[in-house]
Amino acid sequence: MYFTRDTRVLTNTNRVILINRNNGRKLKITKECYDILSNISKEKISLQQILDDFQEEEDKDYFNKLIKILKDYDILSDKFLNKESRKIEKVMFKITNKCNLKCYHCSVDAKVDSNIKEIDFEDIKRIIDILVQENPKLLVFTGGEPLVRKDIFDILDYCKSVYRGSIQLMTNGTLINEENVKKIVSCVDDIDISIDGIDEKSCSLIRGKGVFEKVISSVRLLKKFDFNRISLSMVQVKSTEALVEKFYELNRELGTRPMIRAFADIGRGKKNKDLFRSDDEDVQALNSFENNNFEKVRLNKFFYKLKTCTCGAGKREIMINEFGDVYPCVLLNLDKYKICNILDLKNMSELNEKLNHNCTSLNNIQPDNYKRCKDCNVNLFCWGCIEELDRLSRETKRFERRCKVNKGKLQEAVWNI
């Protein structure tokens, strides 16, 4: 039995938490049990040998069940794997940086300018041909606004003809109309529409006047054609933080899936960050735990509702921009994280090789590797997005303020101390 390469270990006196960094599954056990598991792995002792050493049948039965759970969680394996899991399951394909809106928080700083250069249809076909060799589960067409491209339906048609996974369209929803709706629903499996509010007033603060009603009309039009895989997203900022419950209610009324997104002060969001972020907004301890209910978290049974960092940037997810450049994700689009240009490659094998060679810069900003966080025993509970860690690492005061508040609350929630 071996610990998988995706396994991470957090310790606190006589307790240990084993976490699969890839899938987020976790188990809290005693230090004594962990030491036994470590001996099995290091000394290559068979499971039966260990079980035979137990005097009590109850202990033997417990440990046998523990092994089965850890194998099910991919924390233990019968085989020694010298690499972490890496398979591209999601591709964000930014086919344009053009957009008909100019939202104040846009992380890619999309432009209305029609003269912006972007890859042509033939290059997009080449990229899709490379991607389908590995057949990721999800291929997302995003922008800018994908529907501003005149050849968008040629792109979607071609993708539909060669790709066996799920096709998602990320859109602002304002360009869906009676003329194109039937074509849209025939080409995509899922539509994600950004709305950023619950009514005209709240939406217009971020996305501009008249957008809210256009989005609602688009949702109803899609529903008219029996298309139900629609999600609406709202960025969580100063103007929307009190609207979350009403946003969920709006989605229930429309029959759509709600998505709350974190604000990222990059792109146009960086220029306008004072409009969206209060001084204390970074201090959102346990932001992945629903309702941030620390009193309930103190009960150990709620420990398993806490989420850990499963960020798959560069491992399970990549982003391809409008020039064919490949990045670990939409947000990690700095030059230092550029992996390659996919148009220079012949196949997915070459892309996977590039990903392996460029993983060092990403490893340095993982919560369990980053210099300020690696020795903290709640690090994997503190961060959900490694881009956020990377960004705040360059702003010492914000980083320290976040750490000061989060660490204490997480210590209580994770370790009951």
N, C-alpha and C positions, 0 to 999 in steps of 0.2 A: 504494500500500500504506500502511496506517495501523495504528498500535498501537491495539488496542481499549481502550475506557474501563475494562475490567476488568483491564488489564495493570498490574502493579507491577514496579518495577526495584530490585534490590539490587546494590550494587557493592562490590568490594574490589580495590583497585589495578588489575590488568589483567584482572580477571574480572568478569562481570556475570551475574546470575541474573534471567531473565524469568519472571514468575509470573502465571498467570491467577487472579485473586482469587476468581473465581466457581466455577471447577471444580477448582482446586488443581494443575493441570498446570504443569510448570516445565521450564526448560532453562537450563543453564549454558553460556555462550559467552564468547569473548574480548571485551575492550573494543573491539578493532578492528572486529570484526563488528557489535557493537552500534552503533558510530558510523556505520557504513555504513547500517544499518537506520534509524537516526534521520534521516540525510540523505534517505533515500527518503521517509520520512514527512513531514518538515518541508518539503523542497524540491519535493515532488510529482514526484520523478523516477521514471520508469517502471522496472520491473524489468528490462526488456530493455536499457535504457541502462546500467544497472549491470553486467549480465552482459557486455555488450560491452566494458566497460573492463578486464575480467580478461584477463591475458595467457595464463595457463595454463588449459587445459581442466579440469584437476583442481580448480582453485580455483572455476571457473565451475560445475562439477558439484556441488561441496560446497555452494556458496551457494544454488544452485537447490533442493537437497534441504532445506537449512535453512529456506528460505522455506516450503516445503510443510509441514514439521513445525510451524512456528509458526502457520500457517493452520489446521492440524488441531487445534492446541491452543487456537484462538481467541485467540491473542496478536496475530496480524496479521490484517487483513481488507482486502478490496478496497474496502470502503465505510467512510466516516467516520461513526461513530456517536457522537453527543454525549452519550449517556446510558449509564450502566452497566446491565448486564442486570438486569431486575426482572420476575419472574413468580412468583406464589405457587404453589409446588408442594406444600407441606405445610401443613396446618392442624391445630393441636392444639386440640380443642374440649373445654374443661373444663366438663362439663355439671352438675357438682355439686361442692361442697366437703365433702359428707358422706362418712364412711367408717366401716366397722365395725371398723377397726383404729386403733391410735394409735402408729405407728412413731416412734421417737425422732428420726429424721433427716428427717422429712417436710418437704420444701421449701415446701409450700403450707399447712402447719399445718392439715391436714384435721381436721374435727370429727365426733364421734359424734352430736352434738345433732341431733335430727330437725326442730327448728324453724328451722333455717337457711333463709333465703330464697334462691330460685334461679329462673331463668327457666322458664316453663311450656312445655308441649309445643307450643303454637301458635307461640310465639316461636322455639323451636328449629326448627320447620318453616320459618319465615320466613328464619332465618339460613342454613339449608341451601339454600334456594332462591336466595339471593344467591350463595353460594359456588359452586354448580354452574354459574353463568354462565361462570366461568373454568375449571371442571373441574380442580381441582388433582389431582396424581397420587395424593396420600394424604390421607385425612381420618381423624384419630385421635380417638376418644372416650376422654376421660380424666377424672380427678377430683382429689381424693377417689377414691371407688370408684364407677364408673359403674353397677355392678350393684345398688347400693342404691336407685336410682331405680325406682319402681313402673312407670313408663312406658318403661323402657329398651328394651323390645322393640318398642314403637310407634315409638320414635325410630329404631331400627335398621331396622325394616321400611320406614319412610318414606324413609330415606336410601338404602336399597338400591333403591327404586323410581325414584328420580330422579337418582342419582349414578352416573357411569360409571367412576370411579376405584377405588382400593383402600381398603377400610374396615378400620381397625385398632382393636382394643379393648385399652386399657391397664388392667390389673386386678391386684389382689393375689391372685386365683385362689381365694380361700376360699369364694366364693359360687357357684361352678360346681358343679352337682349333676346327678343323674339326671333331674330334672324339667325343667331348662332347657338342658341341654347340646345337645340336638338343635336347638333354636331358635338358640342361639348360633352353632353351626357353619354354619347356613344363612344367617346374616346378615352374618358378617364374613369377611374374607380373611386376617387375621393377628391373632394374639393375643400380647401382650407381658405376661409375668407377672413381678412383682418377687418375688424370693425371698431375696436378701441373705444367702446362706450355703450351706453344703454338707451340713448336717445339722441336727438339732433344736437342738443346742447353739449353733452359730454363728448360725443364723437367729433364734432366740429372743432373742438379745442386742439385736437391732435391731427385729424385728417382733412379738415376743411369743411366748408358749408355744403349742405345738400348730399353728402356722402351717405349718411345714415339711411335715409329713405331709399336711395338707390340700392344699397346692400340688401335691405329688407325685401325690396321688390325682386331682386335677383334670387334670393332664397326661395321666395314663394313661386317664382317662375320655375326654378329647378324642381321644386316639390310637385309642381303641376305635371312634370314629365316623370314622376315617380323616382326621382333621384333623391336618396335620403342620406347618403354618406357625406354629410356637410358638417364642418366644424367652423365655429366662429371664435376668433381669438381677440383677447384684450390685453394690452400691455399694462402691467401693474406699476403705476406711477402716482405722484401726489394727487392728481385729479381723478384717479379711478380707484384708489385703494379702499374707498368707502362704498364702492359700487359692486363689489364682488357678488354678494347675495342676489342683488337685482339682475346682475349679468347671468347668473345661473338660472334665474327665473325666466329671463328673456329667452334663453336657449330651450328651456322646457316648453314654453309657449310655441316656439318655432319648430320644435322637433329636431334641433341641431345639437352638436356636441360642444360644450364649452372648453376653451383652452385659455389659461392664464399664462402670459409670457412675462419674463423678467425684462426690465429695461436695460439696454446696453448702451453706455455712453461712448459709442464709436460712430463713425460716419457723421451724418447730420445730427445724430443724437448727442455727439460730443459738443457740437456747436451750441446746442440748445439745452444742455443738461440742467441748467439752473431752472428751466421751466418745469422739469420733470422730477428732479431728485432733491429731497430735503437732506439736511446734514446727517440725519439719523437713518436715512433709508438703507444704507449699507448694513445697518445693525438689524438684521432680520434672522435671528437665531432660529435654527430648526425650520427654515422656510419651506422645507420639503414635507414637514409634518402638518397634516391638515388641521387648521384652526389654531396651530401653535399652542395647544392646550397642555401646558407644562404640568399642571396638577394631575391630569390623567396619565401623563407620561411617567410620572413617578412610580406608578404601578408597573411592575415588571412585565406584565402581559402586553402592555402597550409598547414595549421596547421594539417589538417586531414590526410595528407600523412605521418606525423611523426609516427613512431612506438613506442609502449610502451612495457615494459617488460611483456611478456606472458610466461616466462620460466615455463615449466610444469614438471620439474624434480621432481620425487617422487609423482606427482599428476596425470599427464596424461602420463607420460613416466617413464620407468625403464630400467635398464641395468642388464643383467644376464651374469656373466663372465664364463670362461672355467671351473670353479670349482662348479658352481651353486650359487655363492654368488650374492646377489641382492643389487644394488646401485641405487641412484636416476637417474643417467644418466651415459654415458660413461666417462665424464670428472670428475664427483664427485665420484671418486673411492677410496678415502682415507678411512682408517679404521673407522674413526669417523662417516662416512656416511653409513657404511655398515648396511643394514636393516635386513638381515637374510640370511640363505641358503635355497633356495627354495626346495631342496631335503629333508629338515626336515619337510616340510609342506604337508598337505593332499589336500588342495584346495585353490581357490582364496580368499575365505572368510578369511582364516587365513593370507594370504598375505596382504589383505587390512587392516586387524587389525594391523599387524606389521607396515604397512606404516603410519597408524594413530598414533601409539605410538612413531614412530621415526621422527615425523615431527618437533619437537622442534629445532633440530640442523639446519634444512633447513630454518625454520622461521627466525632464527637469521641472515641469510645472504640474506634475501629478501631486495631489495632496500628501501622498505617502512618500514622496521623494523631495518635494520642495524644501529648501534649507530651513525656512522658518516653521514649517509644519511637520516635518518628518518624524520628530520625536514626540509629537502630541498624540495622546491616546484616544482622541475623538476626531482626528483629522478627516477620516473618510465620511463622517457624518456632517461635517461642517461645510464641505464644498460639494456642489452638484455639477458645476460647470468649470472646467479648467481654464476657459478664457477669462472668466471673472477673476480667478486666482492670478492669472498672468497680468491682467489689467491693474488690479489693486496692488500687486507686488511693486508696481512703479509709483504708488502713492502711499508712502510710509504711514502718514497720519490716519488715512482712511483704513488701511490694513490693520493697524494697531487698535483702532477704535472698534472695528468689527470683531477682532479677536478677543478683546477684553470682555465684551458683552457675551458673545457666542460661547466662548469656552466654558464659562461658569454654568450656563444653562444646559449646555450639552453634557457636561460632567454629571449633572444631576439626572438628566434624562437617560443617558446611556449607562451610567454606572451606579445610579442611585446614591450619589455622594454630594 
